[in-house]
């Protein structure tokens, strides 16, 4: 189990959505934490792909032209 | 000029300039990256903790890095590198053609990470986090 610590978040959400968040948090206190992990994983993978994936220099030509 | 659909006619002016409503090349590339990151993340999140740790150990060993000293971003870098070798991703041209035909199939998968990348590209900036 990695080290953990609490993080306080204050979000502005539409009122009905805010109510849902409160309801979900009461019912499943771990849920929002899992949701944030999913989002952060997506973001980290995106950043890494952005850093490491290169587009060929010929990307700016048309696929049809390249395949001709 | 970026990917254009095969057999797509030239614009009304007979040129090949950007079409109204067509995403810019930077936007297409950024959305492609986000699509790929969604695919890899889906696999990553389906792994058990034990499997993830094994992948991390293996990747850290190959990179000569000490797993215990790595932070979240560095671990994700290693995992992403490993997943890229095992998860098939479409090539950019094929994806872009499919996206231009059916953007509605792809947009729901995107969280909007691509927007920062487009803005950064247009500002001449690089990646946010190395």
N, CA and C atoms of all chains as a GROMACS GRO file, in nm:
protein
  594
    1UNK      N    1   0.085  -0.120   0.000
    1UNK     CA    2   0.000   0.000   0.000
    1UNK      C    3   0.089   0.125   0.000
    2UNK      N    4   0.076   0.209  -0.102
    2UNK     CA    5   0.158   0.330  -0.104
    2UNK      C    6   0.117   0.428   0.005
    3UNK      N    7   0.207   0.520   0.036
    3UNK     CA    8   0.173   0.624   0.132
    3UNK      C    9   0.054   0.704   0.081
    4UNK      N   10  -0.033   0.738   0.170
    4UNK     CA   11  -0.149   0.820   0.129
    4UNK      C   12  -0.158   0.942   0.220
    5UNK      N   13  -0.225   1.043   0.171
    5UNK     CA   14  -0.258   1.158   0.255
    5UNK      C   15  -0.384   1.222   0.202
    6UNK      N   16  -0.449   1.296   0.286
    6UNK     CA   17  -0.576   1.357   0.248
    6UNK      C   18  -0.552   1.480   0.161
    7UNK      N   19  -0.643   1.502   0.067
    7UNK     CA   20  -0.641   1.623  -0.016
    7UNK      C   21  -0.781   1.683  -0.010
    8UNK      N   22  -0.786   1.811   0.015
    8UNK     CA   23  -0.917   1.877   0.017
    8UNK      C   24  -0.944   1.943  -0.117
    9UNK      N   25  -1.060   1.916  -0.172
    9UNK     CA   26  -1.098   1.975  -0.300
    9UNK      C   27  -1.225   2.057  -0.282
   10UNK      N   28  -1.228   2.172  -0.344
   10UNK     CA   29  -1.351   2.251  -0.347
   10UNK      C   30  -1.388   2.268  -0.494
   11UNK      N   31  -1.503   2.220  -0.531
   11UNK     CA   32  -1.546   2.226  -0.670
   11UNK      C   33  -1.674   2.306  -0.683
   12UNK      N   34  -1.684   2.377  -0.792
   12UNK     CA   35  -1.811   2.443  -0.826
   12UNK      C   36  -1.881   2.356  -0.929
   13UNK      N   37  -1.995   2.302  -0.892
   13UNK     CA   38  -2.070   2.214  -0.982
   13UNK      C   39  -2.214   2.260  -0.988
   14UNK      N   40  -2.285   2.223  -1.094
   14UNK     CA   41  -2.429   2.248  -1.095
   14UNK      C   42  -2.490   2.187  -0.969
   15UNK      N   43  -2.592   2.255  -0.913
   15UNK     CA   44  -2.645   2.216  -0.782
   15UNK      C   45  -2.689   2.070  -0.776
   16UNK      N   46  -2.757   2.023  -0.882
   16UNK     CA   47  -2.804   1.884  -0.878
   16UNK      C   48  -2.688   1.786  -0.881
   17UNK      N   49  -2.582   1.823  -0.954
   17UNK     CA   50  -2.465   1.736  -0.959
   17UNK      C   51  -2.394   1.736  -0.823
   18UNK      N   52  -2.390   1.854  -0.761
   18UNK     CA   53  -2.327   1.864  -0.629
   18UNK      C   54  -2.399   1.773  -0.529
   19UNK      N   55  -2.530   1.771  -0.538
   19UNK     CA   56  -2.606   1.681  -0.449
   19UNK      C   57  -2.570   1.535  -0.475
   20UNK      N   58  -2.556   1.502  -0.602
   20UNK     CA   59  -2.518   1.363  -0.635
   20UNK      C   60  -2.382   1.328  -0.578
   21UNK      N   61  -2.290   1.425  -0.586
   21UNK     CA   62  -2.156   1.400  -0.532
   21UNK      C   63  -2.165   1.373  -0.382
   22UNK      N   64  -2.243   1.453  -0.312
   22UNK     CA   65  -2.257   1.433  -0.167
   22UNK      C   66  -2.320   1.297  -0.136
   23UNK      N   67  -2.418   1.262  -0.217
   23UNK     CA   68  -2.486   1.134  -0.196
   23UNK      C   69  -2.390   1.017  -0.220
   24UNK      N   70  -2.316   1.026  -0.331
   24UNK     CA   71  -2.222   0.919  -0.364
   24UNK      C   72  -2.114   0.909  -0.256
   25UNK      N   73  -2.067   1.024  -0.210
   25UNK     CA   74  -1.960   1.024  -0.109
   25UNK      C   75  -2.006   0.958   0.020
   26UNK      N   76  -2.133   0.982   0.054
   26UNK     CA   77  -2.186   0.918   0.175
   26UNK      C   78  -2.198   0.767   0.156
   27UNK      N   79  -2.245   0.728   0.038
   27UNK     CA   80  -2.271   0.586   0.014
   27UNK      C   81  -2.141   0.508  -0.007
   28UNK      N   82  -2.047   0.569  -0.080
   28UNK     CA   83  -1.922   0.501  -0.112
   28UNK      C   84  -1.808   0.602  -0.101
   29UNK      N   85  -1.753   0.618   0.018
   29UNK     CA   86  -1.651   0.722   0.042
   29UNK      C   87  -1.527   0.708  -0.047
   30UNK      N   88  -1.501   0.588  -0.100
   30UNK     CA   89  -1.381   0.568  -0.182
   30UNK      C   90  -1.404   0.601  -0.329
   31UNK      N   91  -1.530   0.619  -0.368
   31UNK     CA   92  -1.562   0.628  -0.510
   31UNK      C   93  -1.492   0.746  -0.579
   32UNK      N   94  -1.503   0.864  -0.519
   32UNK     CA   95  -1.445   0.981  -0.586
   32UNK      C   96  -1.293   0.970  -0.595
   33UNK      N   97  -1.234   0.907  -0.495
   33UNK     CA   98  -1.090   0.884  -0.500
   33UNK      C   99  -1.053   0.796  -0.620
   34UNK      N  100  -1.134   0.690  -0.641
   34UNK     CA  101  -1.108   0.602  -0.756
   34UNK      C  102  -1.125   0.679  -0.886
   35UNK      N  103  -1.228   0.763  -0.889
   35UNK     CA  104  -1.255   0.842  -1.010
   35UNK      C  105  -1.138   0.934  -1.042
   36UNK      N  106  -1.084   0.996  -0.939
   36UNK     CA  107  -0.971   1.087  -0.959
   36UNK      C  108  -0.848   1.010  -1.006
   37UNK      N  109  -0.830   0.889  -0.953
   37UNK     CA  110  -0.716   0.808  -0.999
   37UNK      C  111  -0.729   0.776  -1.147
   38UNK      N  112  -0.851   0.743  -1.191
   38UNK     CA  113  -0.873   0.714  -1.334
   38UNK      C  114  -0.836   0.836  -1.417
   39UNK      N  115  -0.885   0.952  -1.375
   39UNK     CA  116  -0.858   1.075  -1.450
   39UNK      C  117  -0.710   1.109  -1.454
   40UNK      N  118  -0.644   1.092  -1.342
   40UNK     CA  119  -0.501   1.124  -1.336
   40UNK      C  120  -0.419   1.025  -1.418
   41UNK      N  121  -0.462   0.898  -1.418
   41UNK     CA  122  -0.391   0.800  -1.501
   41UNK      C  123  -0.405   0.836  -1.648
   42UNK      N  124  -0.526   0.871  -1.689
   42UNK     CA  125  -0.549   0.912  -1.828
   42UNK      C  126  -0.460   1.029  -1.864
   43UNK      N  127  -0.454   1.126  -1.774
   43UNK     CA  128  -0.376   1.248  -1.801
   43UNK      C  129  -0.226   1.215  -1.810
   44UNK      N  130  -0.179   1.130  -1.719
   44UNK     CA  131  -0.037   1.096  -1.719
   44UNK      C  132   0.001   1.019  -1.846
   45UNK      N  133  -0.086   0.927  -1.889
   45UNK     CA  134  -0.057   0.851  -2.011
   45UNK      C  135  -0.057   0.947  -2.130
   46UNK      N  136  -0.152   1.040  -2.132
   46UNK     CA  137  -0.158   1.139  -2.240
   46UNK      C  138  -0.029   1.220  -2.246
   47UNK      N  139   0.016   1.267  -2.130
   47UNK     CA  140   0.139   1.347  -2.125
   47UNK      C  141   0.258   1.267  -2.176
   48UNK      N  142   0.262   1.140  -2.139
   48UNK     CA  143   0.375   1.057  -2.180
   48UNK      C  144   0.370   1.030  -2.331
   49UNK      N  145   0.251   1.003  -2.383
   49UNK     CA  146   0.241   0.981  -2.527
   49UNK      C  147   0.277   1.108  -2.602
   50UNK      N  148   0.236   1.220  -2.548
   50UNK     CA  149   0.264   1.348  -2.613
   50UNK      C  150   0.415   1.373  -2.617
   51UNK      N  151   0.482   1.328  -2.511
   51UNK     CA  152   0.627   1.346  -2.504
   51UNK      C  153   0.699   1.249  -2.597
   52UNK      N  154   0.647   1.127  -2.606
   52UNK     CA  155   0.726   1.022  -2.670
   52UNK      C  156   0.680   0.986  -2.811
   53UNK      N  157   0.555   1.010  -2.845
   53UNK     CA  158   0.508   0.973  -2.979
   53UNK      C  159   0.548   1.083  -3.076
   54UNK      N  160   0.610   1.043  -3.184
   54UNK     CA  161   0.644   1.144  -3.285
   54UNK      C  162   0.563   1.116  -3.410
   55UNK      N  163   0.525   1.223  -3.474
   55UNK     CA  164   0.452   1.209  -3.598
   55UNK      C  165   0.553   1.222  -3.712
   56UNK      N  166   0.541   1.135  -3.814
   56UNK     CA  167   0.637   1.144  -3.923
   56UNK      C  168   0.631   1.281  -3.989
   57UNK      N  169   0.746   1.323  -4.040
   57UNK     CA  170   0.753   1.455  -4.104
   57UNK      C  171   0.655   1.466  -4.218
   58UNK      N  172   0.620   1.350  -4.278
   58UNK     CA  173   0.530   1.353  -4.392
   58UNK      C  174   0.384   1.358  -4.349
   59UNK      N  175   0.361   1.370  -4.217
   59UNK     CA  176   0.223   1.376  -4.169
   59UNK      C  177   0.144   1.487  -4.238
   60UNK      N  178   0.214   1.593  -4.276
   60UNK     CA  179   0.143   1.706  -4.332
   60UNK      C  180   0.103   1.686  -4.478
   61UNK      N  181   0.139   1.571  -4.536
   61UNK     CA  182   0.086   1.544  -4.669
   61UNK      C  183  -0.037   1.457  -4.655
   62UNK      N  184  -0.111   1.447  -4.760
   62UNK     CA  185  -0.237   1.374  -4.752
   62UNK      C  186  -0.212   1.224  -4.756
   63UNK      N  187  -0.290   1.145  -4.680
   63UNK     CA  188  -0.274   0.999  -4.686
   63UNK      C  189  -0.285   0.948  -4.829
   64UNK      N  190  -0.377   1.005  -4.905
   64UNK     CA  191  -0.397   0.957  -5.041
   64UNK      C  192  -0.272   0.981  -5.125
   65UNK      N  193  -0.206   1.096  -5.098
   65UNK     CA  194  -0.085   1.128  -5.174
   65UNK      C  195   0.028   1.032  -5.136
   66UNK      N  196   0.034   1.002  -5.004
   66UNK     CA  197   0.142   0.917  -4.957
   66UNK      C  198   0.126   0.774  -5.006
   67UNK      N  199   0.000   0.729  -5.018
   67UNK     CA  200  -0.022   0.590  -5.056
   67UNK      C  201  -0.018   0.572  -5.207
   68UNK      N  202  -0.010   0.684  -5.281
   68UNK     CA  203  -0.013   0.676  -5.427
   68UNK      C  204   0.119   0.619  -5.478
   69UNK      N  205  -0.093   2.096  -4.404
   69UNK     CA  206  -0.218   2.028  -4.436
   69UNK      C  207  -0.213   1.887  -4.381
   70UNK      N  208  -0.313   1.846  -4.315
   70UNK     CA  209  -0.315   1.717  -4.251
   70UNK      C  210  -0.391   1.614  -4.331
   71UNK      N  211  -0.423   1.504  -4.269
   71UNK     CA  212  -0.490   1.397  -4.340
   71UNK      C  213  -0.624   1.442  -4.399
   72UNK      N  214  -0.650   1.400  -4.515
   72UNK     CA  215  -0.778   1.426  -4.578
   72UNK      C  216  -0.832   1.292  -4.621
   73UNK      N  217  -0.962   1.279  -4.618
   73UNK     CA  218  -1.021   1.151  -4.655
   73UNK      C  219  -0.981   1.113  -4.796
   74UNK      N  220  -0.950   0.984  -4.813
   74UNK     CA  221  -0.924   0.940  -4.949
   74UNK      C  222  -1.047   0.965  -5.033
   75UNK      N  223  -1.023   1.008  -5.155
   75UNK     CA  224  -1.132   1.037  -5.250
   75UNK      C  225  -1.214   1.159  -5.210
   76UNK      N  226  -1.166   1.231  -5.107
   76UNK     CA  227  -1.238   1.352  -5.069
   76UNK      C  228  -1.210   1.458  -5.175
   77UNK      N  229  -1.314   1.526  -5.225
   77UNK     CA  230  -1.289   1.624  -5.329
   77UNK      C  231  -1.217   1.747  -5.275
   78UNK      N  232  -1.150   1.819  -5.364
   78UNK     CA  233  -1.087   1.943  -5.324
   78UNK      C  234  -1.196   2.044  -5.288
   79UNK      N  235  -1.156   2.150  -5.219
   79UNK     CA  236  -1.257   2.248  -5.180
   79UNK      C  237  -1.305   2.326  -5.302
   80UNK      N  238  -1.404   2.411  -5.279
   80UNK     CA  239  -1.468   2.480  -5.392
   80UNK      C  240  -1.373   2.571  -5.468
   81UNK      N  241  -1.268   2.615  -5.401
   81UNK     CA  242  -1.173   2.701  -5.469
   81UNK      C  243  -1.069   2.622  -5.547
   82UNK      N  244  -1.082   2.489  -5.542
   82UNK     CA  245  -0.988   2.406  -5.613
   82UNK      C  246  -0.859   2.387  -5.537
   83UNK      N  247  -0.851   2.440  -5.419
   83UNK     CA  248  -0.728   2.429  -5.341
   83UNK      C  249  -0.738   2.318  -5.240
   84UNK      N  250  -0.635   2.309  -5.158
   84UNK     CA  251  -0.634   2.205  -5.056
   84UNK      C  252  -0.621   2.268  -4.917
   85UNK      N  253  -0.662   2.394  -4.905
   85UNK     CA  254  -0.651   2.462  -4.777
   85UNK      C  255  -0.750   2.408  -4.677
   86UNK      N  256  -0.738   2.455  -4.551
   86UNK     CA  257  -0.829   2.406  -4.448
   86UNK      C  258  -0.975   2.431  -4.485
   87UNK      N  259  -1.059   2.334  -4.453
   87UNK     CA  260  -1.201   2.347  -4.484
   87UNK      C  261  -1.273   2.402  -4.364
   88UNK      N  262  -1.377   2.478  -4.388
   88UNK     CA  263  -1.454   2.530  -4.275
   88UNK      C  264  -1.506   2.414  -4.190
   89UNK      N  265  -1.489   2.425  -4.061
   89UNK     CA  266  -1.539   2.321  -3.972
   89UNK      C  267  -1.449   2.201  -3.959
   90UNK      N  268  -1.347   2.193  -4.043
   90UNK     CA  269  -1.255   2.079  -4.033
   90UNK      C  270  -1.153   2.109  -3.923
   91UNK      N  271  -1.125   2.010  -3.836
   91UNK     CA  272  -1.027   2.035  -3.730
   91UNK      C  273  -0.889   2.064  -3.787
   92UNK      N  274  -0.814   2.146  -3.717
   92UNK     CA  275  -0.677   2.175  -3.760
   92UNK      C  276  -0.592   2.050  -3.743
   93UNK      N  277  -0.476   2.048  -3.806
   93UNK     CA  278  -0.385   1.934  -3.790
   93UNK      C  279  -0.346   1.917  -3.645
   94UNK      N  280  -0.320   2.029  -3.577
   94UNK     CA  281  -0.280   2.021  -3.436
   94UNK      C  282  -0.391   1.957  -3.354
   95UNK      N  283  -0.516   1.994  -3.384
   95UNK     CA  284  -0.629   1.936  -3.310
   95UNK      C  285  -0.643   1.787  -3.338
   96UNK      N  286  -0.627   1.751  -3.464
   96UNK     CA  287  -0.636   1.608  -3.499
   96UNK      C  288  -0.529   1.527  -3.428
   97UNK      N  289  -0.407   1.579  -3.428
   97UNK     CA  290  -0.297   1.506  -3.364
   97UNK      C  291  -0.322   1.494  -3.213
   98UNK      N  292  -0.369   1.604  -3.153
   98UNK     CA  293  -0.393   1.602  -3.008
   98UNK      C  294  -0.507   1.506  -2.973
   99UNK      N  295  -0.611   1.503  -3.056
   99UNK     CA  296  -0.721   1.411  -3.030
   99UNK      C  297  -0.678   1.266  -3.051
  100UNK      N  298  -0.591   1.245  -3.148
  100UNK     CA  299  -0.537   1.110  -3.168
  100UNK      C  300  -0.460   1.065  -3.044
  101UNK      N  301  -0.378   1.155  -2.992
  101UNK     CA  302  -0.302   1.120  -2.870
  101UNK      C  303  -0.396   1.090  -2.755
  102UNK      N  304  -0.503   1.168  -2.743
  102UNK     CA  305  -0.595   1.142  -2.632
  102UNK      C  306  -0.669   1.010  -2.654
  103UNK      N  307  -0.704   0.980  -2.777
  103UNK     CA  308  -0.769   0.852  -2.804
  103UNK      C  309  -0.676   0.737  -2.765
  104UNK      N  310  -0.550   0.748  -2.806
  104UNK     CA  311  -0.453   0.642  -2.772
  104UNK      C  312  -0.435   0.633  -2.620
  105UNK      N  313  -0.431   0.747  -2.553
  105UNK     CA  314  -0.413   0.743  -2.407
  105UNK      C  315  -0.534   0.680  -2.340
  106UNK      N  316  -0.652   0.699  -2.398
  106UNK     CA  317  -0.771   0.635  -2.343
  106UNK      C  318  -0.761   0.483  -2.357
  107UNK      N  319  -0.712   0.439  -2.472
  107UNK     CA  320  -0.697   0.294  -2.495
  107UNK      C  321  -0.598   0.233  -2.396
  108UNK      N  322  -0.483   0.301  -2.382
  108UNK     CA  323  -0.380   0.248  -2.292
  108UNK      C  324  -0.426   0.254  -2.147
  109UNK      N  325  -0.495   0.364  -2.111
  109UNK     CA  326  -0.541   0.378  -1.972
  109UNK      C  327  -0.642   0.269  -1.937
  110UNK      N  328  -0.727   0.236  -2.035
  110UNK     CA  329  -0.828   0.134  -2.012
  110UNK      C  330  -0.760   0.002  -1.975
  111UNK      N  331  -0.655  -0.031  -2.048
  111UNK     CA  332  -0.581  -0.154  -2.018
  111UNK      C  333  -0.513  -0.142  -1.882
  112UNK      N  334  -0.446  -0.027  -1.861
  112UNK     CA  335  -0.374  -0.006  -1.736
  112UNK      C  336  -0.467  -0.022  -1.615
  113UNK      N  337  -0.584   0.039  -1.624
  113UNK     CA  338  -0.676   0.036  -1.510
  113UNK      C  339  -0.740  -0.101  -1.489
  114UNK      N  340  -0.730  -0.186  -1.591
  114UNK     CA  341  -0.787  -0.321  -1.576
  114UNK      C  342  -0.687  -0.416  -1.510
  115UNK      N  343  -0.563  -0.372  -1.496
  115UNK     CA  344  -0.461  -0.460  -1.439
  115UNK      C  345  -0.475  -0.468  -1.287
  116UNK      N  346  -0.442  -0.582  -1.234
  116UNK     CA  347  -0.440  -0.594  -1.088
  116UNK      C  348  -0.318  -0.520  -1.034
  117UNK      N  349  -0.321  -0.488  -0.906
  117UNK     CA  350  -0.206  -0.420  -0.844
  117UNK      C  351  -0.079  -0.502  -0.862
  118UNK      N  352  -0.094  -0.635  -0.848
  118UNK     CA  353   0.024  -0.722  -0.859
  118UNK      C  354   0.082  -0.716  -1.001
  119UNK      N  355  -0.007  -0.722  -1.099
  119UNK     CA  356   0.038  -0.717  -1.238
  119UNK      C  357   0.105  -0.583  -1.269
  120UNK      N  358   0.043  -0.475  -1.221
  120UNK     CA  359   0.100  -0.342  -1.242
  120UNK      C  360   0.240  -0.334  -1.180
  121UNK      N  361   0.253  -0.390  -1.062
  121UNK     CA  362   0.384  -0.384  -0.994
  121UNK      C  363   0.488  -0.463  -1.072
  122UNK      N  364   0.446  -0.580  -1.123
  122UNK     CA  365   0.540  -0.660  -1.202
  122UNK      C  366   0.588  -0.584  -1.326
  123UNK      N  367   0.493  -0.518  -1.394
  123UNK     CA  368   0.529  -0.440  -1.512
  123UNK      C  369   0.626  -0.328  -1.474
  124UNK      N  370   0.594  -0.263  -1.363
  124UNK     CA  371   0.680  -0.152  -1.318
  124UNK      C  372   0.820  -0.200  -1.284
  125UNK      N  373   0.826  -0.313  -1.214
  125UNK     CA  374   0.956  -0.369  -1.176
  125UNK      C  375   1.038  -0.400  -1.301
  126UNK      N  376   0.972  -0.463  -1.397
  126UNK     CA  377   1.041  -0.502  -1.519
  126UNK      C  378   1.089  -0.378  -1.596
  127UNK      N  379   0.998  -0.279  -1.609
  127UNK     CA  380   1.034  -0.158  -1.684
  127UNK      C  381   1.144  -0.080  -1.614
  128UNK      N  382   1.136  -0.071  -1.481
  128UNK     CA  383   1.238   0.002  -1.406
  128UNK      C  384   1.372  -0.069  -1.421
  129UNK      N  385   1.370  -0.202  -1.416
  129UNK     CA  386   1.494  -0.278  -1.433
  129UNK      C  387   1.555  -0.254  -1.569
  130UNK      N  388   1.472  -0.256  -1.673
  130UNK     CA  389   1.522  -0.233  -1.809
  130UNK      C  390   1.579  -0.093  -1.825
  131UNK      N  391   1.516   0.003  -1.754
  131UNK     CA  392   1.561   0.142  -1.766
  131UNK      C  393   1.673   0.175  -1.668
  132UNK      N  394   1.707   0.079  -1.584
  132UNK     CA  395   1.812   0.103  -1.485
  132UNK      C  396   1.771   0.203  -1.379
  133UNK      N  397   1.641   0.205  -1.348
  133UNK     CA  398   1.592   0.301  -1.249
  133UNK      C  399   1.550   0.228  -1.121
  134UNK      N  400   1.555   0.301  -1.011
  134UNK     CA  401   1.517   0.245  -0.882
  134UNK      C  402   1.368   0.272  -0.859
  135UNK      N  403   1.290   0.166  -0.867
  135UNK     CA  404   1.144   0.181  -0.860
  135UNK      C  405   1.100   0.253  -0.733
  136UNK      N  406   1.166   0.223  -0.624
  136UNK     CA  407   1.125   0.280  -0.495
  136UNK      C  408   1.137   0.432  -0.491
  137UNK      N  409   1.224   0.486  -0.575
  137UNK     CA  410   1.247   0.630  -0.569
  137UNK      C  411   1.166   0.706  -0.673
  138UNK      N  412   1.084   0.635  -0.751
  138UNK     CA  413   1.011   0.700  -0.859
  138UNK      C  414   0.876   0.754  -0.811
  139UNK      N  415   0.839   0.870  -0.864
  139UNK     CA  416   0.708   0.929  -0.834
  139UNK      C  417   0.603   0.882  -0.932
  140UNK      N  418   0.482   0.932  -0.913
  140UNK     CA  419   0.368   0.891  -0.994
  140UNK      C  420   0.393   0.910  -1.144
  141UNK      N  421   0.439   1.028  -1.183
  141UNK     CA  422   0.460   1.056  -1.326
  141UNK      C  423   0.563   0.960  -1.386
  142UNK      N  424   0.670   0.936  -1.312
  142UNK     CA  425   0.776   0.848  -1.364
  142UNK      C  426   0.725   0.705  -1.377
  143UNK      N  427   0.646   0.662  -1.280
  143UNK     CA  428   0.589   0.527  -1.289
  143UNK      C  429   0.495   0.517  -1.409
  144UNK      N  430   0.416   0.620  -1.430
  144UNK     CA  431   0.324   0.617  -1.544
  144UNK      C  432   0.402   0.619  -1.676
  145UNK      N  433   0.516   0.687  -1.676
  145UNK     CA  434   0.600   0.688  -1.796
  145UNK      C  435   0.646   0.545  -1.827
  146UNK      N  436   0.690   0.475  -1.725
  146UNK     CA  437   0.739   0.337  -1.744
  146UNK      C  438   0.626   0.245  -1.788
  147UNK      N  439   0.512   0.254  -1.721
  147UNK     CA  440   0.399   0.167  -1.755
  147UNK      C  441   0.352   0.196  -1.898
  148UNK      N  442   0.343   0.324  -1.931
  148UNK     CA  443   0.297   0.360  -2.066
  148UNK      C  444   0.391   0.302  -2.171
  149UNK      N  445   0.520   0.311  -2.146
  149UNK     CA  446   0.617   0.255  -2.241
  149UNK      C  447   0.597   0.107  -2.260
  150UNK      N  448   0.572   0.036  -2.150
  150UNK     CA  449   0.550  -0.108  -2.160
  150UNK      C  450   0.420  -0.140  -2.234
  151UNK      N  451   0.313  -0.067  -2.199
  151UNK     CA  452   0.184  -0.095  -2.263
  151UNK      C  453   0.188  -0.068  -2.413
  152UNK      N  454   0.267   0.031  -2.452
  152UNK     CA  455   0.273   0.064  -2.595
  152UNK      C  456   0.329  -0.052  -2.676
  153UNK      N  457   0.406  -0.138  -2.612
  153UNK     CA  458   0.462  -0.252  -2.686
  153UNK      C  459   0.363  -0.368  -2.696
  154UNK      N  460   0.257  -0.363  -2.616
  154UNK     CA  461   0.166  -0.478  -2.616
  154UNK      C  462   0.022  -0.443  -2.655
  155UNK      N  463  -0.014  -0.316  -2.649
  155UNK     CA  464  -0.151  -0.277  -2.685
  155UNK      C  465  -0.149  -0.218  -2.826
  156UNK      N  466  -0.223  -0.280  -2.918
  156UNK     CA  467  -0.222  -0.227  -3.054
  156UNK      C  468  -0.294  -0.092  -3.063
  157UNK      N  469  -0.230   0.003  -3.128
  157UNK     CA  470  -0.290   0.135  -3.148
  157UNK      C  471  -0.297   0.162  -3.297
  158UNK      N  472  -0.398   0.233  -3.342
  158UNK     CA  473  -0.408   0.263  -3.485
  158UNK      C  474  -0.298   0.361  -3.526
  159UNK      N  475  -0.257   0.356  -3.652
  159UNK     CA  476  -0.165   0.461  -3.694
  159UNK      C  477  -0.244   0.589  -3.718
  160UNK      N  478  -0.173   0.699  -3.715
  160UNK     CA  479  -0.239   0.829  -3.716
  160UNK      C  480  -0.327   0.849  -3.839
  161UNK      N  481  -0.276   0.815  -3.955
  161UNK     CA  482  -0.354   0.839  -4.077
  161UNK      C  483  -0.486   0.764  -4.077
  162UNK      N  484  -0.478   0.636  -4.041
  162UNK     CA  485  -0.600   0.555  -4.040
  162UNK      C  486  -0.699   0.611  -3.939
  163UNK      N  487  -0.647   0.649  -3.823
  163UNK     CA  488  -0.735   0.705  -3.719
  163UNK      C  489  -0.797   0.836  -3.766
  164UNK      N  490  -0.714   0.923  -3.825
  164UNK     CA  491  -0.764   1.055  -3.866
  164UNK      C  492  -0.873   1.040  -3.972
  165UNK      N  493  -0.854   0.948  -4.063
  165UNK     CA  494  -0.957   0.927  -4.166
  165UNK      C  495  -1.088   0.882  -4.102
  166UNK      N  496  -1.076   0.790  -4.008
  166UNK     CA  497  -1.196   0.740  -3.941
  166UNK      C  498  -1.262   0.850  -3.858
  167UNK      N  499  -1.179   0.929  -3.791
  167UNK     CA  500  -1.233   1.039  -3.710
  167UNK      C  501  -1.307   1.140  -3.798
  168UNK      N  502  -1.246   1.174  -3.911
  168UNK     CA  503  -1.309   1.275  -3.997
  168UNK      C  504  -1.441   1.225  -4.054
  169UNK      N  505  -1.451   1.095  -4.073
  169UNK     CA  506  -1.577   1.038  -4.122
  169UNK      C  507  -1.682   1.034  -4.011
  170UNK      N  508  -1.639   0.995  -3.891
  170UNK     CA  509  -1.735   0.973  -3.783
  170UNK      C  510  -1.686   1.033  -3.651
  171UNK      N  511  -1.676   1.165  -3.644
  171UNK     CA  512  -1.628   1.225  -3.517
  171UNK      C  513  -1.716   1.189  -3.398
  172UNK      N  514  -1.844   1.166  -3.424
  172UNK     CA  515  -1.936   1.136  -3.314
  172UNK      C  516  -1.903   1.005  -3.243
  173UNK      N  517  -1.828   0.918  -3.312
  173UNK     CA  518  -1.788   0.791  -3.249
  173UNK      C  519  -1.673   0.811  -3.151
  174UNK      N  520  -1.598   0.918  -3.170
  174UNK     CA  521  -1.476   0.937  -3.090
  174UNK      C  522  -1.493   1.042  -2.981
  175UNK      N  523  -1.572   1.144  -3.009
  175UNK     CA  524  -1.581   1.256  -2.915
  175UNK      C  525  -1.620   1.213  -2.772
  176UNK      N  526  -1.714   1.118  -2.757
  176UNK     CA  527  -1.751   1.081  -2.619
  176UNK      C  528  -1.636   1.020  -2.540
  177UNK      N  529  -1.534   0.970  -2.608
  177UNK     CA  530  -1.421   0.909  -2.537
  177UNK      C  531  -1.321   1.013  -2.488
  178UNK      N  532  -1.333   1.136  -2.538
  178UNK     CA  533  -1.231   1.236  -2.508
  178UNK      C  534  -1.273   1.321  -2.389
  179UNK      N  535  -1.179   1.339  -2.295
  179UNK     CA  536  -1.207   1.418  -2.176
  179UNK      C  537  -1.171   1.564  -2.195
  180UNK      N  538  -1.104   1.596  -2.306
  180UNK     CA  539  -1.064   1.735  -2.331
  180UNK      C  540  -0.918   1.762  -2.302
  181UNK      N  541  -0.841   1.656  -2.274
  181UNK     CA  542  -0.697   1.675  -2.253
  181UNK      C  543  -0.631   1.736  -2.377
  182UNK      N  544  -0.687   1.706  -2.492
  182UNK     CA  545  -0.630   1.752  -2.618
  182UNK      C  546  -0.629   1.905  -2.629
  183UNK      N  547  -0.719   1.971  -2.557
  183UNK     CA  548  -0.729   2.117  -2.573
  183UNK      C  549  -0.601   2.188  -2.530
  184UNK      N  550  -0.546   2.146  -2.415
  184UNK     CA  551  -0.422   2.208  -2.368
  184UNK      C  552  -0.309   2.185  -2.468
  185UNK      N  553  -0.308   2.064  -2.527
  185UNK     CA  554  -0.200   2.032  -2.621
  185UNK      C  555  -0.209   2.121  -2.744
  186UNK      N  556  -0.331   2.145  -2.791
  186UNK     CA  557  -0.348   2.230  -2.908
  186UNK      C  558  -0.304   2.373  -2.876
  187UNK      N  559  -0.348   2.423  -2.760
  187UNK     CA  560  -0.310   2.560  -2.722
  187UNK      C  561  -0.160   2.571  -2.708
  188UNK      N  562  -0.100   2.470  -2.648
  188UNK     CA  563   0.045   2.472  -2.627
  188UNK      C  564   0.117   2.467  -2.762
  189UNK      N  565   0.068   2.383  -2.854
  189UNK     CA  566   0.129   2.376  -2.987
  189UNK      C  567   0.119   2.509  -3.059
  190UNK      N  568   0.002   2.571  -3.045
  190UNK     CA  569  -0.018   2.698  -3.116
  190UNK      C  570   0.067   2.809  -3.055
  191UNK      N  571   0.099   2.794  -2.923
  191UNK     CA  572   0.187   2.891  -2.859
  191UNK      C  573   0.333   2.861  -2.882
  192UNK      N  574   0.357   2.748  -2.952
  192UNK     CA  575   0.495   2.708  -2.977
  192UNK      C  576   0.558   2.637  -2.860
  193UNK      N  577   0.474   2.597  -2.762
  193UNK     CA  578   0.527   2.531  -2.644
  193UNK      C  579   0.540   2.383  -2.664
  194UNK      N  580   0.601   2.318  -2.566
  194UNK     CA  581   0.619   2.173  -2.574
  194UNK      C  582   0.528   2.105  -2.477
  195UNK      N  583   0.573   1.990  -2.426
  195UNK     CA  584   0.493   1.916  -2.330
  195UNK      C  585   0.495   1.986  -2.196
  196UNK      N  586   0.388   1.966  -2.123
  196UNK     CA  587   0.377   2.031  -1.993
  196UNK      C  588   0.471   1.969  -1.892
  197UNK      N  589   0.479   1.835  -1.900
  197UNK     CA  590   0.562   1.764  -1.803
  197UNK      C  591   0.654   1.670  -1.879
  198UNK      N  592   0.782   1.682  -1.854
  198UNK     CA  593   0.875   1.596  -1.926
  198UNK      C  594   0.881   1.461  -1.862
   0.00000   0.00000   0.00000
